Amino acid sequence: MGLNCGIIGLANCGKTTIFNCMSNTKGQITNFAFSSNKSNIATVNVPDERLFVLEKLVKAAKVVHAAVEIVDIPGLTKGSSKGEGVGNSFLSDIRQTDALIHVIRCFDDENLPHIEGSVNAVRDKEIIDLELQINDLDLIERKIVRTEKLLKTGDKDAKHTLVVLAKYKAHLESLESARTLDIPAEDRKLVRDLCLLTEKPMMYVCNVDDASAVNGNSYVDKLKEAVKNENTEVLIVAGKMEADIAELETLEDQLVFLNDVGLTEPSVNKLIKSAYSLLNLRTFFTAGPKEARAWTIKSGMTAPQASGVIHSDLERGFIRAEVMKYNDFVTLGTEHACKESGKFHVEGKHYIVEEGDIMHIRFNV
């Protein structure tokens, strides 16, 4: 779908460790701040147990997962918006992403000095928020200047645009992120060209020590309290432990390790699924003897649009979609049983594809 999630955070918060657990693209890890001069990018499979259920039912030769692109952006620091540390170059990398995963250090380690001198999850969140807000405010102020010039030329839309920009300016000056500004969706479109950093959907990942992998710790509790009024998700990941799990060769060994610490699956699996959801993506399936496959679509796509994800010819020549719900198919076991039970539906071009739909596209080109 061409969408991606950026992993951001202060230097030495454990971003790259978590990124490496999610992907096969291994970024460099050191104990020194600003040791990286480029962002790491990886396409990551989205764990989905439903695919393996379908594989057995249709006796598929292979399974193909949905995927999401993850970008590990080098650590920021106080003053990044003014060129400190890695400076504005990586704020530009953030601007190219569609959603953000903010990794926050929630562990003590005397061998890994904190860039601010102490571990404080709430303070670290606020530092990153401020840097992004300052950058956004600069963009808003520049657009205000441009729009004022348009107003003088008689541009009929400039007056309303200035009103909207003033709301954004006041909101950012109050140390609030653009995503929390309460304005109509139509007005948000007026600043879309700016790709505001604080407009992007955000979730938080608390990087904890091994002992805190299941229930978190006091750092996590304080962060959750600080963001309780945000429409966001807070996940707990023990980055170092997840790295150890990722090194194990077999799934059986991983499960033994996980059970020993009280987990049922790697926490990074939950993180990948949450990143997929944060991007407002949905999955539909195709299933047959050749493969059981998950396809990625944006929420709200119609059947023809979804078929275009498979191949443009399917969208161009779309006739109808034959649809079964995942739960119905798994419960009844076969396509024939779904037809007999009235759980096999023929849908037209206006059908909105739902999460987990199993579809067969009829088309003619």
C-alpha positions in Angstrom: 0.0 0.0 0.0 3.0 2.3 0.1 2.5 3.2 3.8 5.0 3.0 6.5 5.6 3.5 10.3 8.6 5.4 11.6 10.3 4.4 14.8 11.4 7.5 16.7 12.8 8.3 20.1 15.8 9.8 22.0 19.2 8.4 21.3 20.0 5.2 23.3 16.3 4.4 23.9 16.6 1.0 22.2 14.8 1.8 18.9 17.2 -0.1 16.7 17.2 -3.1 19.0 13.4 -3.3 18.6 13.6 -2.6 14.9 16.1 -5.5 14.5 13.7 -7.8 16.4 10.9 -6.9 13.9 12.9 -7.3 10.7 15.7 -9.1 9.0 17.4 -5.8 8.2 19.9 -5.4 11.0 20.6 -1.8 12.0 23.8 -0.9 13.8 23.6 -0.9 17.7 26.1 1.0 19.9 26.3 2.6 23.3 27.0 6.0 21.8 24.6 8.7 20.8 24.4 9.9 17.2 26.5 6.9 16.0 24.2 6.4 13.0 23.9 8.7 10.0 21.1 7.0 8.2 17.6 5.6 8.7 17.1 1.8 8.5 14.2 0.5 6.4 12.6 -2.9 6.4 9.5 -4.6 5.0 8.1 -6.7 7.9 5.6 -9.5 7.7 2.4 -9.0 9.8 1.9 -12.1 12.0 -1.6 -13.5 11.3 -2.5 -16.9 12.7 -5.6 -17.0 10.5 -3.4 -17.7 7.5 -2.3 -21.0 8.9 -5.9 -22.0 9.7 -6.8 -21.3 6.0 -3.7 -23.1 4.8 -4.9 -26.3 6.5 -8.5 -26.0 5.3 -7.7 -25.3 1.6 -4.5 -27.4 1.7 -2.6 -24.5 0.3 0.9 -25.0 -1.0 2.2 -21.9 0.7 1.3 -19.0 2.9 1.9 -15.3 2.0 1.6 -12.7 4.8 0.6 -9.1 4.6 3.5 -6.7 5.1 4.2 -3.3 6.5 7.2 -1.0 6.0 9.1 0.1 9.2 11.6 2.9 9.2 14.1 3.1 12.1 15.0 6.8 12.4 18.3 7.6 14.2 17.9 9.0 17.7 16.8 12.6 18.3 17.8 14.9 21.1 16.8 18.1 22.7 17.3 20.8 20.1 17.0 18.5 17.1 14.5 21.0 15.5 17.3 23.6 15.6 20.0 21.3 14.2 21.4 19.8 17.4 22.6 16.2 17.3 21.5 14.7 14.0 19.5 17.8 13.4 16.8 18.5 10.9 17.9 15.8 8.4 16.1 13.1 10.3 13.1 15.2 11.0 12.7 15.1 7.2 12.8 11.3 7.4 10.0 11.4 9.9 8.0 13.7 7.6 8.0 10.9 4.9 6.3 8.4 7.3 2.6 7.9 7.7 2.5 7.0 11.4 4.9 7.0 14.3 6.1 4.5 16.9 7.7 6.4 19.8 10.1 4.2 21.7 10.7 5.4 25.2 13.4 4.1 27.6 11.9 2.5 30.7 14.9 0.6 32.0 18.0 1.3 34.1 21.5 0.3 32.8 24.6 1.9 34.1 26.5 0.6 31.1 24.2 2.6 28.8 24.2 6.2 29.8 21.0 8.1 29.3 21.5 11.1 27.0 19.6 13.3 29.6 21.5 11.9 32.6 18.7 9.9 34.1 15.7 7.7 33.1 12.4 9.6 33.0 9.9 8.3 30.5 7.5 11.3 30.8 10.3 13.8 30.3 11.6 11.9 27.3 8.2 11.9 25.7 7.8 15.6 26.2 11.3 16.3 24.7 10.4 14.5 21.5 6.9 16.1 21.4 8.4 19.6 21.8 11.0 19.0 19.0 8.2 17.9 16.6 5.9 20.8 17.7 8.6 23.4 17.1 9.2 22.1 13.7 5.5 22.1 12.9 5.1 25.6 14.3 7.8 26.8 11.9 6.0 25.3 8.9 2.7 26.8 10.0 4.2 30.3 10.4 5.8 30.1 7.0 2.5 29.1 5.4 0.8 32.0 7.2 3.2 34.4 5.6 2.5 32.9 2.1 -1.2 32.9 2.7 -1.2 36.6 3.7 0.4 37.4 0.4 -2.3 35.5 -1.4 -5.0 37.4 0.5 -3.6 40.6 -0.8 -4.0 39.3 -4.4 -7.7 38.7 -3.8 -7.5 34.9 -3.3 -11.0 34.0 -2.2 -9.9 31.0 0.0 -7.0 32.8 1.7 -9.1 34.3 4.5 -10.5 31.0 5.7 -7.1 29.3 5.4 -5.6 32.0 7.7 -8.3 31.3 10.3 -7.4 27.6 10.3 -3.7 28.3 10.4 -4.2 30.6 13.4 -5.9 27.7 15.2 -3.0 25.4 14.5 -0.5 28.1 15.5 -2.2 28.7 18.9 -2.5 24.9 19.5 1.2 24.3 18.8 2.2 27.3 20.9 0.3 25.7 23.8 2.6 22.7 23.5 -0.2 20.5 22.0 0.3 18.2 19.0 -1.6 18.9 15.8 -3.4 15.6 15.9 -5.3 16.7 19.0 -6.7 19.9 17.5 -10.5 19.7 17.3 -11.3 21.0 13.8 -13.4 19.6 10.9 -11.7 17.2 8.5 -12.1 19.6 5.6 -10.0 22.2 7.5 -7.3 19.6 8.1 -6.9 19.2 4.4 -5.7 22.9 4.2 -2.4 21.9 6.0 -2.0 18.5 4.4 0.7 19.8 2.1 2.9 20.5 5.2 3.0 16.9 6.3 3.0 18.1 9.9 5.0 15.7 12.2 2.5 16.0 15.1 -0.5 15.3 12.8 0.7 11.7 12.3 -1.0 8.9 14.3 1.3 8.0 17.3 1.7 5.0 19.6 4.2 4.5 22.4 6.4 1.6 23.1 8.0 1.3 26.6 11.3 -0.5 26.3 11.7 -2.3 29.6 14.1 -4.7 31.3 13.5 -8.4 31.3 11.9 -8.5 34.7 9.3 -6.0 33.5 8.4 -7.7 30.3 4.9 -8.8 31.4 3.6 -6.1 33.8 5.9 -3.1 33.2 7.3 -1.0 35.9 7.0 2.4 37.6 8.4 4.2 34.5 5.7 2.6 32.4 3.0 3.5 34.9 4.0 7.1 34.9 3.9 7.3 31.1 0.5 5.6 30.9 -0.8 8.2 33.3 0.7 11.0 31.3 -0.9 9.9 28.0 -4.2 8.6 29.4 -6.2 11.4 27.6 -4.5 10.8 24.3 -6.2 8.5 21.8 -3.2 6.2 21.7 -1.8 2.8 22.6 1.0 2.0 25.0 2.8 -1.3 24.5 5.5 -2.9 26.7 8.5 -4.5 24.9 11.6 -5.9 26.6 13.9 -5.1 23.7 17.0 -6.9 24.9 15.0 -10.1 25.7 13.2 -9.9 22.4 16.5 -9.8 20.7 17.6 -13.0 22.5 14.3 -14.6 21.4 14.8 -13.6 17.8 18.2 -15.4 17.8 16.6 -18.7 18.6 16.4 -20.9 15.5 13.1 -22.8 16.1 9.6 -21.8 17.1 9.6 -24.4 19.8 12.6 -22.9 21.4 11.1 -19.5 21.3 7.9 -20.7 22.9 9.8 -22.3 25.7 11.6 -19.1 26.3 8.4 -17.1 26.2 6.6 -19.4 28.6 9.4 -19.1 31.1 8.9 -15.3 31.3 5.0 -15.5 31.2 4.5 -14.4 27.5 2.5 -16.3 24.9 4.1 -14.6 21.8 6.9 -12.2 21.2 5.9 -8.7 22.1 7.2 -7.4 18.8 4.5 -9.4 17.1 1.9 -7.4 18.9 3.9 -4.3 18.0 3.8 -5.2 14.3 0.1 -5.8 14.4 -0.5 -2.5 16.2 1.7 -0.7 13.6 -0.5 -2.2 10.9 -3.6 -1.0 12.6 -2.1 2.5 13.3 -1.8 2.9 9.6 -5.5 2.2 9.3 -4.9 -0.9 7.2 -7.1 -3.9 6.9 -6.6 -7.5 5.6 -8.6 -9.6 3.2 -7.7 -13.1 2.1 -7.6 -15.2 -1.0 -7.3 -18.9 -0.4 -6.9 -21.9 -2.7 -4.6 -24.8 -3.4 -1.7 -22.6 -4.7 -1.6 -20.2 -1.7 -3.4 -18.7 1.3 -2.6 -15.1 1.1 -3.3 -11.9 3.1 -3.8 -8.7 1.1 -3.4 -5.2 2.5 -6.0 -2.5 1.9 -6.9 0.8 3.4 -10.0 0.8 5.6 -13.1 1.7 3.6 -11.9 0.4 0.3 -14.6 -1.0 -2.1 -14.4 -4.5 -3.6 -13.1 -3.1 -7.0 -10.4 -1.1 -5.2 -9.4 -4.1 -3.1 -9.2 -6.3 -6.3 -6.9 -3.7 -7.8 -4.4 -4.5 -5.0 -4.1 -8.0 -6.4 -3.8 -6.8 -10.0 -5.0 -3.7 -11.9 -6.8 -5.9 -14.5 -9.1 -7.2 -11.7 -10.2 -3.6 -10.8 -10.5 -2.6 -14.5 -12.6 -5.6 -15.4 -14.4 -6.1 -12.1 -17.7 -7.9 -12.3 -18.4 -9.1 -8.8 -16.8 -10.4 -5.6 -17.7 -13.7 -4.0 -17.3 -13.2 -0.3 -17.2 -15.4 2.8 -16.5 -14.2 6.3 -13.4 -15.8 7.9 -15.3 -17.1 11.0 -18.0 -18.6 8.8 -15.6 -20.4 6.6 -13.6 -21.7 9.5 -16.7 -22.9 11.3 -18.3 -24.6 8.3 -15.1 -25.8 6.8 -15.8 -25.5 3.0 -17.1 -23.1 0.4 -19.9 -25.6 -0.4 -21.0 -25.6 3.3 -21.0 -21.8 3.3 -23.2 -21.8 0.2 -25.6 -24.3 1.8 -25.8 -22.2 5.0 -26.4 -18.9 3.2 -22.9 -17.6 4.2 -21.7 -17.2 0.7 -22.3 -13.7 -0.6 -22.1 -12.1 -4.1 -21.2 -8.4 -3.8 -21.0 -5.6 -6.3 -18.8 -2.6 -6.9 -20.1 -0.6 -3.9 -19.3 -3.3 -1.3 -17.0 -2.1 1.4 -14.5 -4.9 2.1 -14.4 -5.9 5.8 -11.5 -7.1 7.9 -10.9 -10.9 7.3 -13.1 -11.2 4.2 -12.2 -14.2 2.0 -12.8 -13.1 -1.5 -12.8 -14.5 -5.0 -12.9 -11.8 -7.7 -14.8 -12.3 -11.0 -13.6 -10.1 -13.8 -13.5 -9.7 -17.5 -10.9 -7.6 -19.4 
